[in-house]
């Protein structure tokens, strides 16, 4: 019996349920926050400008990016993009999201080590997450085909390469979580200091930011489970050579 597979299925099931809970919680928080007008009356755009100015960040443009959940900071372009539900809006959700993205601009301005490392990994992470498992599987199949001759070990080597490739994606998620949490912490700190939301809204804004950060925790857990499963598959083939 392959106990590693059973553990993988159970782990994947737990992460799936956790993901559903996190997504539902985030959706509820964001929807509720989008119905609350910020106590200060300021818009998300004004909040970004104030936050950047407070931290000495200059040369960043704020632009509208059509769509939902399209908010992002683009260091290469020097722009903060705000989505339909954020750009020019004065809701608690809009301000929290905008301040979070401004937090990334501040991280970039301060040369935060983890942020820079994440940016370094980002181009390769997406590709690594897609092709890594296929390389491992190809190695396992090759090992099974060639295990009767002297070249049987090449499949194990290929599987190892696939794991190394996928590890880049895992490392990206590992670094991304604290970077995102830090951006939210910066956003919350400035929301509190500059009173962009009222005192009774501040706690809710913090919970919304935490809920958004939980999605990255789920992504990290999912990546970890996949990595463990790939290691088990490669290890199993290695022991049977």
C-alpha positions as CSV (number, residue, x, y, z in Angstrom):
1,X,0.0,0.0,0.0
2,X,1.3,3.4,-1.0
3,X,0.9,5.3,2.3
4,X,2.5,8.5,0.8
5,X,-0.4,8.6,-1.8
6,X,-3.0,8.3,1.0
7,X,-1.3,11.1,3.0
8,X,-1.2,13.2,-0.2
9,X,-4.9,12.7,-0.9
10,X,-5.8,13.5,2.7
11,X,-3.5,16.6,2.7
12,X,-4.9,17.7,-0.7
13,X,-8.4,17.3,0.6
14,X,-7.7,19.4,3.7
15,X,-6.1,22.2,1.6
16,X,-9.1,22.1,-0.7
17,X,-11.6,22.6,2.1
18,X,-9.4,25.2,3.7
19,X,-9.2,27.0,0.3
20,X,-13.0,27.0,0.0
21,X,-13.3,28.5,3.5
22,X,-10.7,31.1,2.8
23,X,-12.2,32.1,-0.5
24,X,-15.7,32.4,1.0
25,X,-14.4,34.4,4.0
26,X,-12.5,36.7,1.7
27,X,-15.5,37.3,-0.6
28,X,-17.7,38.1,2.3
29,X,-15.2,40.5,3.8
30,X,-14.6,42.3,0.5
31,X,-18.3,42.5,-0.3
32,X,-19.2,43.8,3.1
33,X,-16.3,46.3,3.0
34,X,-17.4,47.5,-0.4
35,X,-20.7,48.7,1.1
36,X,-18.9,50.8,3.8
37,X,-17.9,54.4,2.9
38,X,-14.6,55.2,4.6
39,X,-14.9,57.5,7.6
40,X,-12.4,59.9,6.1
41,X,-14.2,60.2,2.8
42,X,-10.9,59.8,1.0
43,X,-10.7,57.8,-2.2
44,X,-8.3,54.9,-2.9
45,X,-6.3,57.1,-5.2
46,X,-5.8,59.7,-2.6
47,X,-4.8,57.1,-0.1
48,X,-2.1,55.7,-2.4
49,X,-0.8,59.2,-3.0
50,X,-0.6,60.0,0.7
51,X,1.0,56.7,1.6
52,X,3.7,57.0,-1.1
53,X,4.4,60.6,-0.1
54,X,4.7,59.6,3.6
55,X,7.4,57.1,2.7
56,X,9.3,59.2,0.3
57,X,8.2,57.2,-2.8
58,X,8.1,59.3,-6.0
59,X,7.5,58.8,-9.7
60,X,4.7,56.2,-9.2
61,X,1.6,56.6,-11.4
62,X,-1.9,55.5,-10.5
63,X,-3.9,54.0,-13.3
64,X,-7.2,52.3,-13.7
65,X,-7.1,48.6,-14.9
66,X,-10.5,47.3,-16.0
67,X,-11.8,44.2,-14.4
68,X,-12.1,42.6,-10.9
69,X,-9.1,41.8,-8.7
70,X,-6.7,43.4,-11.2
71,X,-5.1,45.6,-8.5
72,X,-1.3,45.3,-8.6
73,X,1.9,47.2,-8.4
74,X,4.2,47.0,-11.5
75,X,7.7,47.9,-10.5
76,X,8.9,47.8,-14.1
77,X,6.3,50.3,-15.2
78,X,6.4,52.3,-12.1
79,X,2.6,52.1,-11.8
80,X,0.0,51.0,-9.3
81,X,-3.0,49.6,-11.1
82,X,-6.4,49.8,-9.4
83,X,-9.4,47.7,-10.5
84,X,-13.0,48.8,-11.2
85,X,-14.0,48.3,-7.5
86,X,-11.0,50.2,-6.2
87,X,-10.1,53.1,-8.6
88,X,-11.6,56.4,-7.4
89,X,-13.7,54.5,-4.7
90,X,-14.1,55.6,-1.1
91,X,-15.0,52.3,0.4
92,X,-13.2,50.5,3.2
93,X,-12.4,47.6,0.8
94,X,-11.0,50.0,-1.8
95,X,-8.8,51.8,0.6
96,X,-7.5,48.6,2.2
97,X,-6.7,47.1,-1.3
98,X,-5.1,50.3,-2.5
99,X,-3.0,50.7,0.6
100,X,-1.8,47.1,0.3
101,X,-0.6,47.7,-3.3
102,X,1.1,51.0,-2.2
103,X,2.8,48.8,0.5
104,X,4.5,46.9,-2.3
105,X,5.7,50.1,-3.8
106,X,7.2,51.0,-0.4
107,X,8.8,47.6,-0.2
108,X,10.4,48.2,-3.6
109,X,11.5,51.7,-2.6
110,X,13.2,50.4,0.6
111,X,14.9,47.5,-1.3
112,X,13.2,45.0,1.0
113,X,15.3,41.8,0.6
114,X,12.4,39.3,0.5
115,X,10.5,41.5,-2.0
116,X,13.5,41.7,-4.3
117,X,14.0,37.9,-4.0
118,X,10.4,37.3,-4.9
119,X,10.7,39.5,-8.0
120,X,13.8,37.6,-9.0
121,X,11.9,34.3,-8.7
122,X,8.6,35.5,-10.3
123,X,9.5,35.0,-14.0
124,X,10.5,31.4,-13.5
125,X,8.0,30.4,-10.9
126,X,5.0,30.1,-13.2
127,X,6.9,28.0,-15.7
128,X,8.5,25.8,-13.0
129,X,5.1,25.1,-11.4
130,X,3.8,23.8,-14.7
131,X,6.6,21.8,-16.1
132,X,8.3,20.5,-12.9
133,X,5.7,17.7,-12.2
134,X,5.8,16.6,-15.9
135,X,9.6,16.3,-15.8
136,X,9.3,14.1,-12.6
137,X,6.7,11.9,-14.3
138,X,8.8,11.6,-17.4
139,X,11.7,10.5,-15.3
140,X,9.6,7.9,-13.5
141,X,8.3,6.5,-16.8
142,X,11.8,6.4,-18.2
143,X,13.1,4.7,-15.1
144,X,10.4,2.0,-15.3
145,X,11.2,1.4,-19.0
146,X,15.0,1.3,-18.6
147,X,15.4,-0.2,-15.1
148,X,16.5,-3.6,-16.6
149,X,19.6,-2.1,-18.2
150,X,22.5,-0.1,-17.0
151,X,20.9,3.2,-18.0
152,X,18.0,2.8,-15.6
153,X,19.4,5.4,-13.2
154,X,18.9,8.2,-15.8
155,X,15.1,8.3,-15.1
156,X,15.9,8.9,-11.4
157,X,18.2,11.7,-12.3
158,X,15.6,13.3,-14.6
159,X,13.0,13.1,-11.8
160,X,15.4,14.8,-9.5
161,X,15.8,17.6,-12.0
162,X,12.0,17.9,-12.2
163,X,11.9,18.3,-8.4
164,X,14.6,21.0,-8.4
165,X,12.6,22.8,-11.1
166,X,9.4,22.6,-9.1
167,X,11.2,23.7,-6.0
168,X,11.6,27.1,-7.6
169,X,7.8,27.5,-7.6
170,X,7.6,26.3,-4.0
171,X,10.3,28.8,-3.0
172,X,8.4,31.6,-4.7
173,X,5.3,30.8,-2.7
174,X,7.3,30.5,0.5
175,X,8.8,34.0,0.0
176,X,5.5,35.5,-1.3
177,X,3.6,34.8,1.9
178,X,5.7,37.0,4.2
179,X,6.0,39.7,1.5
180,X,2.2,39.9,1.2
181,X,1.7,39.9,4.9
182,X,4.2,42.7,5.3
183,X,2.5,44.8,2.6
184,X,-0.8,44.3,4.5
185,X,0.9,45.2,7.8
186,X,2.2,48.4,6.2
187,X,-1.3,49.2,4.9
188,X,-2.9,48.7,8.3
189,X,-0.3,50.7,10.1
190,X,-0.8,53.7,7.8
191,X,-4.6,53.4,7.8
192,X,-4.5,53.6,11.5
193,X,-1.9,56.5,11.6
194,X,-3.6,58.6,8.9
195,X,-7.2,57.8,9.9
196,X,-8.2,56.9,6.4
197,X,-11.0,54.8,7.9
198,X,-12.9,55.4,11.2
199,X,-11.9,53.6,14.3
200,X,-14.8,51.2,14.1
201,X,-13.9,50.3,10.5
202,X,-10.2,49.8,11.2
203,X,-10.7,46.3,12.8
204,X,-12.8,45.2,9.8
205,X,-10.2,46.5,7.4
206,X,-7.5,44.5,9.2
207,X,-9.6,41.3,9.0
208,X,-10.1,41.9,5.3
209,X,-6.4,42.2,4.8
210,X,-5.7,39.1,6.8
211,X,-8.3,37.2,4.8
212,X,-6.6,38.2,1.5
213,X,-3.3,37.1,3.0
214,X,-4.7,33.7,3.8
215,X,-5.1,32.9,0.1
216,X,-1.3,33.0,-0.2
217,X,-1.0,30.7,2.8
218,X,-3.3,28.2,1.0
219,X,-1.1,28.5,-2.2
220,X,2.0,27.7,-0.1
221,X,0.4,24.7,1.5
222,X,-0.8,23.4,-1.8
223,X,2.6,23.8,-3.3
224,X,4.2,22.0,-0.3
225,X,1.9,19.0,-0.6
226,X,2.7,18.7,-4.3
227,X,6.4,18.9,-3.6
228,X,6.2,16.2,-0.9
229,X,4.2,14.0,-3.3
230,X,6.8,14.4,-6.1
231,X,9.6,13.6,-3.6
232,X,7.7,10.4,-2.6
233,X,7.3,9.3,-6.2
234,X,10.9,10.0,-7.1
235,X,12.1,8.3,-3.8
236,X,9.9,5.3,-4.4
237,X,11.3,4.7,-7.9
238,X,14.8,5.3,-6.6
239,X,14.4,2.5,-4.0
240,X,13.1,0.1,-6.5
241,X,16.0,0.5,-9.0
